[in-house]
Amino acid sequence: MDRFPTVSRRTLLGGAAALSAALAAPRARAAEQTPRQGGTLRLGLIGGSTSDTLNPLTALDWVPVVIGFSLFNGLIENSADNTPEPELAERWEAKPGAAEWVFTLRKGVTFSNGKTFDADDAIYSLNLHRGNTKSGAAGPMKAISDIRKLDSHQIQITLSAPDADLPYVLSDYHVLMVPNGFTDWAKPVGTGGFTVEKFEPGVTCTLKRRADYWKPDRAHVDSVVITMIADGAARLNALLTGQVDIINTVDPRTVPVIKRNPKLSLVQAPGGWHAIMPMMIDHAPYSDPNVRLALKHGIDREAVLKSLFAGYGTLGNDQPIPASDPFHNPNLPQTAYDPDKAKFYFNKAGNPTTQILLQASDAAFSGAVDMATLFQANAAKGGIKIDVKREPADGFWDNVWLKGAFTTSYWGGRPAATQMFGIAYKSDAPWNDTHWRVPQFDKLLADARAELDTAKRREYLWEMQRMLHDDGGALIPVFRDYLDAHNDRVAGLTPHKGFLLDNGRVCEKVWLTA
């Protein structure tokens, strides 16, 4: 929330001047809530790499997501409470059975090259995530068996199996619209509020506002400069010294510094973000369920939450659906730190001699290496030796994640439980980082997607969470609140249950007060 001078500070002005200031305050506050046009917004962000591109299909981290939502639009946007709302699709409806959907597209929208958006563009853009593709949305999009043009601004999507959550799938930050036939990702063309002026992967990106943006209530600033700042202390210092206006992924331990500064504001939002140490369950020694149980009991989750996140979050329980999700299973017993149980299960596995190597990098999140070393100390009390290898932040997602058998990582969560499961735990999901491939789980996921009855759907989703909790390779110690911060030049940055930075749409949502 925005901060304003307090009455006690105004009394220092004395007499009539203080009264005048107090009376003017409501008008000043109202003015700050009215979007203003102009100025340069400066972002200091973690989540960029020299391997980044401007292709949203392969976006892996925060900076590409923010840039993607600035240059492009999707068919559907998620509201602040994570419910689908229209973007380039004005409306949609499912035919009985939820296997056929009709989307009516918005008219009068133009791309940055002047082309008018139509059904051919939507079909081409959706097909980029089907078949032989590197798209991060390839898993959930596999269910699409056909996309047909009904007229110039209406399409029909047919699924190989019912999916009541298809609108959530189409709101994914990878699934953004480009012109029919477009391939030159170095020179992106989108319908978004900005175009690219400069892009140095892992370093900086400069965006310029489009004068003809079709959303009248978005894209208020003239330009945006994004600077990649991986170090949390350096990021905070850039905000404190006025070099940037907004930072993401605030180190929870530095929150008191922000709260003490009247010119800074913290934006806190619970969501699906969770730290995870994925174990590939088809690699020794993690192929033994007893080893997985030993490691799950070998970490002090409360210590992780307190020491690394200053309590800004909740305990994780080795399944990815947060308590804020309506389909969260509250009946699972919380896996607790218990060195004796860790030792018991490790001995039950035959006290394997295969090296337990945890590859850790703060590319995952600020404090990931600290979490790994804390885990190392915790597990040692149960007689389990973990070797921690610190990996460089640059290139981590290309060289370590999905390649190392045991790594530090994170998931930003997804607005629908079926979407989270489909992206990271379905057998054929490209980003299945635990190699969890269980036919029964896949069937439950299909049943949940097809079920429109809430009570029955809950049964499927609760069972899937139980399976992962009991037997999966995801060691999820905490769910962390999203923490962004901004100075008093910024207005309009609000909490979102999806992702940080207003679900990645910070550039088009905020404005500058002066």
N, C-alpha and C positions, 0 to 999 in steps of 0.2 A: 504494500500500500504506500501511497505517497505520504511524505512527512511534511509537516508545516510547523512554523514557529508556535511555541506554546504561549499561553497567556502570561505565565510567570516571567518569561523572557521579555514579553512586551511591556510589563510593568516597569522595566528599566528605562523605558522611554519617558515615563512620567506623564501625569495629568492628562490633558486634552489630547496630546499626541498618542498616548496609549489607547485612549478611548477610540480615537479615530482609526487606529490600526486594527483594533478589535472589531469595529463595525465593518471595516473593509474586508476582513478575512473571509467571510462567506462568499463575497463577490469574487475574491481572488481564487478561492477554491473552485468555484463554479467555472471560472475562466480556464483553470488548469484542466478541467474535465472536458472542455470543448476542444476537439482536435484542431491543431494549428498546422498550417502548411509551411514547409521549408526547413532548411538547415541540414547539417550533416550528422548523422547518427554514427557513433563510434562504438564498435563492439570488440571486447577483448575476450576471446573464447578458447577453451580447450576443446579438442575434438577434431583437429585437422592434421593431415599427414602429407608428405611430399608425394605420396602415391595417389592422392585424391584427384578426381576428375570432375567435370561439370555434368556428367551423366548420372542422373538420379537413380538409374537402375542399379548401380553398384555402390550407392551411398552406404557407408558403414558407420559414420560417426556424426557428431553434432554439427560440425561446420558444413559438410556437404548437405545435411538435411536443411539447415537454415538457408543456404544458398538455393537449394532446390525449390523450397516454398516461396522464395523471392522471385525466381525466374518463371516458374510454372504454376499452374493450377491443376487440381485433380477434379474428378467428377463429383466427389463428395468430400466435405470437410467434417471434422469432428468438433462438436461444440465443447464448451468448457467442462461440461459434465460427461463428455465422451459419448454423446449420442450423435448419429449421423445427421447432417443437415446439407442442404443443396449447395453446390459450388457450380461447376460447369454443367452438371445435371440439375435441371430445375425440379424434377420430380421423378419418382420411380414406383413401380409396384410389382409384386410377385404374383404370378399366377398360382392357383391352388397347387400345393405340393412343394413350392419354393424351389423348383428346378428351372423355371423359366421366368425371366425378369425383363421388363420393358423400362428403358430409361429415356426420358424426354430431355433433350439437350437445350441449353441456353442459346438464344439467338443474339446476333449483334455483337459478338465477342471477336476481337481480332488478335492475332499473334503479333509479336514485335516486328515481324517483317511485312505486316499489312494484310496477310491472308486472313480470311474469315473462318472461324472455327465451325466445323460441321461434323456430321456422322463419320465421314471417311477418316478424319483425323482421330476421332475417338477410337474407331476400330483398329487403325494402325497402331496407335499408342498402347492399347490393351494387348494387342498381339505381340508387342515387344517383350512381354512377360510370359509368353507361352512357347512351348517347344524348346529348341536349342537356344538357351538364353542364360546370361549370367545375372539375371535380375534377382535381387533379394526377395522379391515377391513371387518367385517362380513356384514355390511350394503351394501356397493358397490358390494360385491361379491355375494349377493343374486341373482343378475341377471344371474349368470352363471347356466345354466341348465344341461350342460354336458361338460366333458373334455375327449377327445378321443386321444389315441396314434395312430399316422399315421405311424411312424417308430421310430427307436431308438433315433432320435434327431429331431422329429417334432411332434407337437401336434395340435389338433384342439379344439378351445373353442367355444361352442355354447351358445348363450344368449337367455333368455326367452323374451327379448325385445332388440331392437337395442341399441347400445351404441357406438357412434363415439369416445368416450373418454376412451375406455377400456385400451389403453396403459398407460394412466395416473393412472387408478385404479391399474394396475399391478406394478407401480413404487412406491406404498405406502411403507413406512418404516416397515410395519408389514409383507408385502408379500415377504419374503425372503426364499431362497431355502435350504432345508436340505435333507439328504438321505432318500430314500424310507423306511418307517417304523420307522423312528427315533422318540424317545420319551424322551430320557434322557436329559432334558434341563439343568440340573446341570453340564453336561459335553458336551457342545455344539459342534457340528460338522458342519462346513460350508465350503464354497469355498472361503471365504474372505481372506484378506491379513494377518490376525492375529489369534492367538489362545489365550485362557485364561490361565494365570498362577495363578492368585489370584483374588478372587471376594468376597468382603465384602459389601453387600447391604447397600447403604446409607453412605458408608465410603470411599472405594477405589476399584480400579480394575487395574490389571496389565496385559498387553497384550504383546505377543511376536510375532515378524514377522515370517511369513512362508517363507522359502527359495525358495519354489516351487510355489509361487503365480503366477497365470496365466496372470496377467496384468503386462507387462514389465515396464510401466511408473507410477506405483503406489506402495504404501507401501515401503517408502524409509527408515524409521527409524527402528532400531533394536527392540525397545520396546517402550511401551507407559504406563505411570503411570497416572491414572485418580484419582484425589482427589476431593471428594465432599465438596464444600465450599458454604454453603447456603447464608451466610452473604455477601452482596455486598462490604462492606468496607474491610472485611477480604480477599475477593477474589482479590481486587485491590492491597492490601498490599502485598499479596503473589506474585503478578506480579512485583511490584515495588522492592521488596527485592530479586528477583531472585529465589524464591522457585518454581515457575511454569513458563512455557513459554507462555501459552495461557489461557485466561479466556473468558467466555461467558457472555452474558446479562449484559454488562457494564451499571452501573447506569449513565444515561445521565448527571446527575449533576456533575459527576466526569470526564467528557470528557476533560475539560481544563487541568486537571492534566496529562492526557495521552498525550495530544497534546504538552505540554510544555517539555516533556521528550524526548530527541533525540534518546533514545534507545527503545522507544515504538512506536507502530503503532496501529491505530484504523481501523477496517474493518467495514464499514457502508453499509448496503444494505436495500433498501425498499422491502417490501414484504407483505404477507397476515397476518402477526402476528397482532392480535388485542386483546385488553383487553375486557372482557365481564363480565357482571353481569347477568347471566341467571335467568329469572323468570319462574318458572313452571306454565304454564297458566291453568293447571287443579287444582291448589291449591289456596285457598283463601288467601289473597285478590287479587292475581294476575290473577285470572280467569276473573276479570272485566277489560275489555279493557281500561276503563277510569283510573283505577289505573295504568295500564302500561303507558298510555300517561302522567299521572301526574309525574311518576318517570322519564320518558324520558325527560320531560321538567324541571325536578328538579335538573339536574346535569350540572355544568358548564364545558363543554367539553374543552373549550379553556384553562381554569385554570388547568385542568388535564394534558393537553398536555404540557403546559408551566412549571408547578411546578413539575410534576413527571417525565416528559420525556425531559425537557429542549428544547422543540420544535422539537425533533428528531422524526418526524412522521407527521401524518395528522389527521384531525378530523374524528371520526367515525359517522355513521348515522344509526345505528341499523339494519344493514344488513352486511353480512360478506365478500362481494366481494370488494377488494381494487381498488383504482383508477388505479393501474398499470395493472389490468386485462383487456384484450381487450373487455370483456363483462360487464364491470362495467357500471351501469346506472347513468349517470351524471345529469339526469333531476329531481332527487328526491330533494325536498326542504330540506335544512339542518335543522334538529331539533336543536333549539337554547335554551340556558338556559333562562327560563322565569318563575320566581317565581309566577307571577300572573296566567299564564296559568296552572302551576302545581297545584295551589290552586283551580282553576276553575274545572279542571278535577277530582281532588280529592273530591271536594264537589259534583260534578256530580255523583260520585260513591257512594254518601251517607256518605262521611267522615267515612269510615269503621273503626271499632274499633279493627279489627284483627291486631295483632302485625306484624309490618314489621321488620323482623329480617334479617339482612345481615351478613352472616357468611364469614369472611374475613381471608385470610392467605397469607403471602408472599411466600408460596409454589407455588402459581399461578405465581407470578412475583414479583421482588423486588419493593416495593411500593404499592402493592395491598391493604395493610391495610391503608396506607396513603390515597389512593384513596377512600376507604370506609368512612373514617372519613371526608374527604373533601366533599364527597357526602352528608353525614349526615348534615354537616353545610349548604350546598347549599339548600337541601330540607327543612330544618327548616325555611328558609326564605319564603317558600310557605306554611307554616303551616303543613308540613308533618314530623312526628316523625319517624326516622329510628334508630333502636337499632343495634349497631355494636357489633358482638361477634368475638373476635380474636381467631382463631383456630390455633393449632400448625402446623408447616410445615410438620413434619413427620406424615405420614398416612393420610394427607389431601385428597389425591385422592381416597383412599379406604373408608374413613369414612365420608367425607363431600360432595365432588362433586358427583353429580347424586343422592344424598340423601337429601340434604338441598334444600328448595324451592327457596331460593334466596342467591346466593353465589358470591364471586369473582372468576374469572377464566380467562383463555385465550385460544385462538386457534392459532395454528401456521399457519393457512391458508392451502390451497391446490393448486396445480398447475392448476387445472381446476375448473371452477365455479360449474359445475355439480358434481364434486367430493366433494367439500365443502358442497354443499346442501345435497348430498346423505349421508354423514357421520354424519351431525349434525342436519338436519332439515327434512329428510324424516320420515314419520310416524313410520316406523319399525326400524329406525336406533338405534343401541344399545347406542350410545352416544348422543342421542337427549336430551340435557340438559335443554331445555325449554319446553319439552313435546309438541312441535308444531306438531300436527297431523291433517293435513288439506288435504282432498282428492283432492281438486282442485290443490293444490301445488304439490302433488305427480304426478298428471297427467301432469302438465306443465314440471316437471322434466323429466318424461318419453318422452314427446314430444321433449324436448331439446336434450336429448341423441340420439334420433332417427334422428334428423334433420341434414343433411349435408350442407344445404344452410345457409350460415353465417347470412344473414339478417333475415331470419325467426327464426333462433336459438336465435338471439339477442332479438327478441320480447318476446320469452318465458322467457329468463333469466332476462330481465328487469322487467317483470311483477312479477316474483318471488321475486326479490329484493324489489319491491314496496309493496308487501303483507307483507313481514317481517318488512319493515320500518314503515308501517302504523299500523300493528296489532300484530306483533310478540312479543315474550317475551324476545328477546335478547336486552339488553341495552349495546350498543357498543360505548363507548365514544371516543376511539382513535385507530388508527392503528400506531404501533410503528415501527420505523426502527430497523433492527437487528444491534446490536453493539457488536462486539467482539474486543479483543485487544491481541497483542502479543509482545514479545520482539524481539531484533535484531538477536537472534539465529534462528528465524523461517522465512522460505520463503515458498511461494506457497499457502498461505491462501488467497483466493479471495472472493469477494462478490458474493452472490447467491440470486436470487429472490425467492427461495423456502424457506429454513430454514436457521437459523444461522449455524455457524461453517461449512461453505461450504456445506450446505444442509445435515449436519450431517456426512459428509465423511471426516472430518478433518484428522483423523488418517492415512488414506491411501493417502491423497493428499499432505500433507506438507512434508518438509524436513528441516534439520538443517544445517545452513551455516557454523558451526564450531563444 
